[in-house]
Amino acid sequence: MSFFEYKIDPLRQSAVFVGASVAFMLVTALLRWIGISAIDRIFPWSVAAAFLLLYAVFVSVMSLNASSGLKYWGRSMYGFAAVAAGNGIAAWLISGLTLSEARSYRWTYVVITICFLVFLSILNLMRKIVAFAEREEWNAPRRRKRR
């Protein structure tokens, strides 16, 4: 069974992405604090944006296998908001910088949000087109008489 055939709830996915993001931020903050690596103070915001984009792509692709597209779409919106908020709060606590102080990351969040909506909309439209094509009865074309 392929990985993409599993039906995973978007809220569970959001919890996994927030947990992984926070763990990654904490490890990099620890490396910076110990002095092993010279990671920039703004790096947690980069991690937050990267995991938000990963969530957007992953949930969009997994929506193709959802049994109820509308329910999945709604739950993925709540999950996206949870990932954006969770990652933002973690990045703020670890870096000490707000989203406004993190230079261009405010716009990065806006762009990722727009991309998420576009990804999800395109894939839901693809699902509807495929479902319509499966319901249609396809007949062979009529043969014409040659003169």
C-alpha atoms as one frame of an Amber mdcrd trajectory, in Angstrom:
protein
   0.000   0.000   0.000   1.398   3.376  -1.019   2.014   6.097   1.536  -0.403
   8.401  -0.270  -3.239   5.867  -0.004  -3.504   6.333   3.758  -6.288   8.511
   5.084  -4.723  10.742   7.735  -6.763  13.408   9.490  -5.443  16.928   8.766
  -5.606  17.856  12.460  -3.338  14.928  13.334  -1.016  15.999  10.550  -0.939
  19.515  11.969   0.014  18.192  15.400   2.881  16.203  13.858   4.117  19.195
  11.854   3.998  21.546  14.842   5.795  18.980  17.004   8.498  18.408  14.404
   8.913  22.129  13.852   9.248  22.891  17.553  11.725  20.038  17.996  13.822
  21.320  15.097  13.728  24.869  16.483  14.774  23.682  19.941  17.689  21.645
  18.571  18.959  24.583  16.529  18.503  26.943  19.495  20.473  24.519  21.658
  23.264  24.365  19.072  23.335  28.157  18.975  23.348  28.436  22.770  26.173
  25.908  23.166  28.153  27.687  20.465  28.499  24.756  18.080  26.785  26.592
  15.253  26.435  30.271  14.389  22.731  30.185  13.528  21.057  33.532  13.010
  18.531  34.658  15.620  15.809  34.833  12.950  16.275  31.164  11.955  13.256
  29.851  13.950  10.990  31.957  11.714  12.552  30.287   8.688  11.844  26.881
  10.208   8.268  27.924  11.007   7.662  29.040   7.425   9.286  25.912   5.977
   7.135  23.559   8.054   4.041  25.590   7.221   4.789  25.169   3.515   5.454
  21.449   3.990   2.102  21.094   5.743   0.354  22.954   2.917   1.816  20.713
   0.227   1.374  17.487   2.184  -2.255  18.137   3.105  -3.085  19.229  -0.420
  -1.718  16.003  -1.891  -3.391  13.879   0.792  -6.736  15.536  -0.008  -6.908
  13.482  -3.210  -7.586  10.361  -1.147 -10.110  11.904   1.260 -13.544  10.311
   1.353 -15.342  13.614   1.963 -13.686  16.530   0.186 -15.634  19.260   1.953
 -15.029  17.840   5.436 -11.335  17.359   4.672 -11.102  20.888   3.287 -12.565
  22.370   6.477 -10.392  20.280   8.786  -7.304  21.151   6.775  -8.107  24.866
   7.171  -8.266  24.444  10.939  -5.046  22.442  10.809  -3.322  25.113   8.736
  -4.357  27.775  11.243  -3.040  25.577  14.070   0.306  25.042  12.324   0.648
  28.746  11.509  -0.187  29.774  15.076   1.809  27.008  16.766   4.897  27.575
  14.667   4.581  31.340  15.053   4.314  31.162  18.828   7.227  28.714  19.051
   9.389  30.874  16.767   8.512  33.964  18.778   9.350  32.262  22.100  12.617
  30.784  20.853  13.890  33.756  18.842  12.441  36.586  20.914  11.320  38.297
  17.698   7.736  38.973  16.743   6.483  38.299  13.234   6.713  42.017  12.448
  10.319  42.149  13.662  11.235  39.068  11.616  11.651  41.123   8.439  10.049
  39.489   5.434   8.527  36.499   7.194   5.173  38.232   7.551   4.910  38.294
   3.755   6.194  34.739   3.598   3.290  33.658   5.817   0.847  35.524   3.544
   2.278  33.942   0.382   2.236  30.441   1.891  -1.387  30.952   2.957  -2.394
  31.986  -0.559  -0.459  29.058  -2.044  -2.179  26.665   0.363  -5.603  27.880
  -0.710  -4.641  27.583  -4.379  -3.119  24.084  -3.940  -6.154  22.799  -2.092
  -8.587  24.353  -4.554  -6.784  22.941  -7.592  -6.608  19.456  -6.133 -10.267
  19.510  -5.088 -11.178  20.618  -8.605  -9.106  17.747  -9.982 -11.009  15.325
  -7.733 -14.328  16.631  -9.026 -13.216  16.369 -12.650 -12.032  12.789 -12.153
 -15.266  11.858 -10.352 -17.281  13.375 -13.196 -15.231  11.519 -15.789 -15.719
   8.231 -13.929 -19.504   8.734 -13.840 -19.759   9.572 -17.544 -20.498   6.796
 -19.937 -17.870   6.731 -22.659 -18.891   5.193 -25.942 -16.772   4.467 -28.952
 -17.032   7.088 -31.686 -19.414   6.345 -34.533 -17.918   5.006 -37.690 -18.623
   6.959 -40.836 -19.179   5.461 -44.211 -16.543   6.156 -46.800 -17.667   7.436
 -50.169
